[in-house]
Each structure stands twice: as C-alpha cells, then as structure tokens.
Amino acid sequence: MDFSLSENQHKWQLIAREFATKIVAPEALSRDRIPLAKDRIPWDWIKLADEAGIRTLGVPKKFGGAEESILTMCIVGEELAAADLGFAVIMDQCWKMAHLFKDAMTPEQQLKFIPKFVADNQATTAIGITEPDIGSDHQGYYDGADIGMKTTAVRDGDSYILNGTKRYISNGCMATLYFITARLDTTKPLSESGAVFIVPSDTAGFRADFFHEKSSQRLATNGCFHLENCRIPAENIMLGEGKLIALRSQYMPGSKAEAAATVLGVGRAAYDYAMSYAKERRQGGKFIIEHQAVSLMLARMAMLIDGARLQIYKAAWLADVGDKDARVQGLIAKVQASEAAFEVCRLSTEILGGAGIMFEHPVEKYLRDAASFLHSDGTNQICSLRVTNALSGLNSAALYGF
Ligand SMILES: Cc1cc2nc3c(=O)[nH]c(=O)nc-3n(C[C@H](O)[C@H](O)[C@H](O)COP(=O)(O)OP(=O)(O)OC[C@H]3O[C@@H](n4cnc5c(N)ncnc54)[C@H](O)[C@@H]3O)c2cc1C
C-alpha cells in the first residue's frame, strides 16, 4: 500500500492550489455576498479555469482534455473548494459529465457534443434528474411504478418529445449541455422506464426558468427549467431505452467521491482559519490555542479531516481501478466527509467565538457551504440506507448491482 501522490497528482494539486489561492480566494467572500444568483456566476473564473486545463480535466485526451483519474479530480476539487465551494461544484459538474463523455457516449455522440464543449471556454454541463415530485426517490432506494418522476419522453419517428420540469439542478440554467432524465412509460418503475437524453441548451422547447436563491454554494447555480415539447433526436439517448439506473450505477462510479472531496475542502479551509486565529487571539493571558479546550477542538478537527480524506481517496482509487466496491465506498465517503466538514466548520465557529458569525471572517460562509452536502447528491440518510442495503444485499443493492 502506497499513500503518496504520484508526480502527476502532485502537479495537479499545485496547479489547483495556485489557481484557488491567487484567483478564487481573494474574491470568494465578496462575490458570495452579491445579492442575485445571476450576477454571481463567475464566468471569468470559468474562462481562466479553462486556460489552466481545469474545466476539461476529465475530457478524453483525443478531444483536447486531460482525461485525468477520479483521484486527481478529488485532489483538485478539494483545493478549489478550500477557496470556494460553489466554484468547485461548477467544475465538478463538468468532470462528472466528462465520465459520461468518455465511457457512456457512442463515438457519434462524442463527435457531436465533445468538440463543441471543449471549444467554448465558458461551457459547462449539468445533469437534470430532480423534479418537484422526485428527490430521494431517484437515488436508487425506491423503484415503484408510482415514483414521482413526471418528465416524459414519447417516441415520435426519429425523435423523442420531452415534457417536464426539473429543479435544484447544479449548473442549471447556465450550462450549455444537459443530461436529462425522463420516463418512457409512467406505469413502470424507473429501472424499466427511465432514460437519459443529451440536450443542448439551445434546443427549441428548453426553457430556463429561474435560479433558486440559497445560502450555500452561492457562486454555483441551482436552476429550474422546463421542457416543453422539446424534440430530441433519437440518437441523443444515452445507452438506449430504460438505461437510467444502469447509466448512473455503472458510468458515474466516482461521483460521490468527487462530491465528498469538494465539501472536505471547505472543512479544511475552516480548520486552517481556526488554527491561525487560535495562534493569534489572546484571552486569559495566553494565546487561545494554549487553552486545552481550544487545542482539543483543533485536534478533533484535524482527525475528522484526515479520516474523511482517507475515505475519499479509497473510494476514488476503487473507482479508478474499476473495483465493484467503489460505489458503496463512494456513499461512505460522501456521508463521512460531509458530516466531518460540517462538524469542523461548527467547531471553527466556536474557536472564533463571536467572530465566528461576523461577516469580517469567512467561517460563517464555510458553515453555510458545508451544510449543502448533508443532502446534496443524495441525503445522508438515503446514502446511509443504501450502504446498509449494499452490505446486506437487500433492496436497492440489487437495483444498483452491488
Ligand atoms: C446544492 C444542491 C445541488 C443539487 N444538484 C442537483 C443536480 O445537479 N441534479 C439533480 O438532479 N438534482 C440535484 N439536487 C437535488 C438532490 O439530488 C435532492 O435534493 C436530494 O436527492 C434530496 O431530494 P429532496 O430535496 O427532494 O428531499 P426529499 O427526498 O423530499 O427528502 C426529505 C427528507 O426525507 C427523507 N427521505 C426521503 N425518502 C426517504 C426514504 N425512502 N427513507 C427514509 N428517508 C427518506 C430524506 O432523507 C430527507 O431527510 C441538488 C440539491 C442540492 C441541495
């Protein structure tokens, strides 16, 4: 067993750290406070991230990307998120979809969509599954015919006609390319009726509605959009009819680890800030780090971060080598990292005392940001239930092929 980073991983870590500290960190706090979501989208940073190779980190080499491993994406994601979680999420949504570019698209689909995505230095991708009546139920824990996904796809000659509404979508209403789920038959469970379609944002009938306003990941958008008689060429279906669950379970093995790595970055930033503060702030005649009560909190924070990072690296490594345990380890890493990061942020507000909630310090932002991943990418309850199912071989374990 070797715990050291490869030369290449170390190189990407340094590229991302420099980008995060020089470009993102200095303005992250002030941009977070811009009132409207539409005015917060960091188009300039996306462009600069393209120049640094970060936007296309997962894109296959033959199309001009870096085609990096999931572990490298986790390393880069942690660095970016230590400066701003929202920006890291914008990039991570591109990396997650790059797995689909690489492994789930047909050669024809690759030629049709990837060069365009690469050529536009502000292009991003998104996956639209969640709807008003389906949230946790698309996480693979429930599969009844009464499942609430109402977006439908009806075959019409050489096309499918899509109708429905998607909400909460990361990069939603700002991305240029969407992977959208729909049902081909609303009398059948998702495992049989679900399909995924590739939908460029300029397709007639694709209507961006609004950005959700929110307290976390404020530089990333969560969009609500509608599909209104949206005609999609049949060749834009991914893997074929009824393959939604297969696509998510087989072709996105690193997505939970990547999400976990970003929230870990927030925890790390909170820990670093609290550590510096504790070494400078004096109360009771000494630096507060010299009070054991504070020192113990810092030790606990360091342990939580280290433990979560090990879980993430393990999940990423398993996904990279194609191990069957990658999915369950990804769920474990997502739950562990989000809970660890949230607790670290909470402890950092305690170490700062009153300063912990003041806008002069970034800690209140870290706490808001960390809260998002307790439920984003599947609530921790659902992820945990799926862990038990996977370990016990029950219900959704079979659905997801554990
Ligand atoms: C920041 C952010 C980014 C997101 N990005 C995307 C995206 O890019 N694409 C996308 O499609 N979606 C996205 N989502 C949606 C996300 O996947 C859902 O919010 C999540 O799956 C939970 O669904 P819900 O919000 O409808 O909560 P609900 O499903 O309504 O859950 C409410 C509560 O009930 C519990 N619960 C629900 N079902 C069960 C059950 N069977 N057993 C036990 N407890 C249960 C949950 O654990 C939770 O505590 C995003 C959400 C957020 C917050």
The ligand as a Tripos MOL2 file, in Angstrom:
@<TRIPOS>MOLECULE
LIG
   53    58     1     0     0
SMALL
NO_CHARGES

@<TRIPOS>ATOM
      1 C1        -26.9540   22.0740   -3.6760 C.3       1 LIG1
      2 C2        -27.7440   21.0470   -4.4000 C.ar      1 LIG1
      3 C3        -27.3560   20.6150   -5.6640 C.ar      1 LIG1
      4 C4        -28.1230   19.7040   -6.3710 C.ar      1 LIG1
      5 N1        -27.7690   19.3540   -7.6490 N.ar      1 LIG1
      6 C5        -28.5570   18.5170   -8.3580 C.ar      1 LIG1
      7 C6        -28.2580   18.2080   -9.7180 C.ar      1 LIG1
      8 O1        -27.2500   18.6720  -10.2780 O.2       1 LIG1
      9 N2        -29.0930   17.3850  -10.3970 N.ar      1 LIG1
     10 C7        -30.1990   16.8390   -9.8210 C.ar      1 LIG1
     11 O2        -30.9120   16.1270  -10.4960 O.2       1 LIG1
     12 N3        -30.5160   17.1120   -8.5350 N.ar      1 LIG1
     13 C8        -29.7350   17.9240   -7.7900 C.ar      1 LIG1
     14 N4        -30.0430   18.2080   -6.4840 N.ar      1 LIG1
     15 C9        -31.1950   17.5750   -5.8620 C.3       1 LIG1
     16 C10       -30.7960   16.4990   -4.8550 C.3       1 LIG1
     17 O3        -30.4090   15.3190   -5.5150 O.3       1 LIG1
     18 C11       -32.0180   16.2830   -3.9450 C.3       1 LIG1
     19 O4        -32.2170   17.4740   -3.2170 O.3       1 LIG1
     20 C12       -31.8240   15.1350   -2.9950 C.3       1 LIG1
     21 O5        -31.7590   13.9190   -3.6940 O.3       1 LIG1
     22 C13       -32.9400   15.0700   -1.9570 C.3       1 LIG1
     23 O6        -34.1950   15.2130   -2.5300 O.3       1 LIG1
     24 P1        -35.2290   16.2620   -1.9300 P.3       1 LIG1
     25 O7        -34.5080   17.5410   -1.7620 O.co2     1 LIG1
     26 O8        -36.4300   16.2330   -2.7830 O.co2     1 LIG1
     27 O9        -35.5680   15.7280   -0.4730 O.3       1 LIG1
     28 P2        -36.6650   14.6000   -0.1130 P.3       1 LIG1
     29 O10       -36.4620   13.4120   -0.9630 O.co2     1 LIG1
     30 O11       -38.0090   15.2250   -0.0960 O.co2     1 LIG1
     31 O12       -36.2400   14.2190    1.3790 O.3       1 LIG1
     32 C14       -36.7180   14.8910    2.5320 C.3       1 LIG1
     33 C15       -36.3400   14.0510    3.7640 C.3       1 LIG1
     34 O13       -36.9790   12.7590    3.7170 O.3       1 LIG1
     35 C16       -36.0080   11.7110    3.8010 C.3       1 LIG1
     36 N5        -36.4220   10.5880    2.9530 N.ar      1 LIG1
     37 C17       -36.8810   10.6370    1.6750 C.ar      1 LIG1
     38 N6        -37.1460    9.3890    1.2330 N.ar      1 LIG1
     39 C18       -36.8420    8.5420    2.2260 C.ar      1 LIG1
     40 C19       -36.8840    7.1250    2.3440 C.ar      1 LIG1
     41 N7        -37.2990    6.3320    1.3530 N.pl3     1 LIG1
     42 N8        -36.4760    6.5850    3.5260 N.ar      1 LIG1
     43 C20       -36.0570    7.3710    4.5240 C.ar      1 LIG1
     44 N9        -35.9860    8.7150    4.4650 N.ar      1 LIG1
     45 C21       -36.3720    9.3000    3.3230 C.ar      1 LIG1
     46 C22       -34.7140   12.3560    3.2950 C.3       1 LIG1
     47 O14       -33.5550   11.6600    3.7680 O.3       1 LIG1
     48 C23       -34.8250   13.7660    3.8590 C.3       1 LIG1
     49 O15       -34.4430   13.7600    5.2000 O.3       1 LIG1
     50 C24       -29.2830   19.1240   -5.7660 C.ar      1 LIG1
     51 C25       -29.6590   19.5270   -4.4740 C.ar      1 LIG1
     52 C26       -28.9050   20.4750   -3.8040 C.ar      1 LIG1
     53 C27       -29.3600   20.8890   -2.4420 C.3       1 LIG1
@<TRIPOS>BOND
     1     1     2 1
     2     2     3 ar
     3     2    52 ar
     4     3     4 ar
     5     4     5 ar
     6     4    50 ar
     7     5     6 ar
     8     6     7 ar
     9     6    13 1
    10     7     8 2
    11     7     9 ar
    12     9    10 ar
    13    10    11 2
    14    10    12 ar
    15    12    13 ar
    16    13    14 ar
    17    14    15 1
    18    14    50 ar
    19    15    16 1
    20    16    17 1
    21    16    18 1
    22    18    19 1
    23    18    20 1
    24    20    21 1
    25    20    22 1
    26    22    23 1
    27    23    24 1
    28    24    25 2
    29    24    26 1
    30    24    27 1
    31    27    28 1
    32    28    29 2
    33    28    30 1
    34    28    31 1
    35    31    32 1
    36    32    33 1
    37    33    34 1
    38    33    48 1
    39    34    35 1
    40    35    36 1
    41    35    46 1
    42    36    37 ar
    43    36    45 ar
    44    37    38 ar
    45    38    39 ar
    46    39    40 ar
    47    39    45 ar
    48    40    41 1
    49    40    42 ar
    50    42    43 ar
    51    43    44 ar
    52    44    45 ar
    53    46    47 1
    54    46    48 1
    55    48    49 1
    56    50    51 ar
    57    51    52 ar
    58    52    53 1
@<TRIPOS>SUBSTRUCTURE
     1 LIG1         1 GROUP 0 **** ****
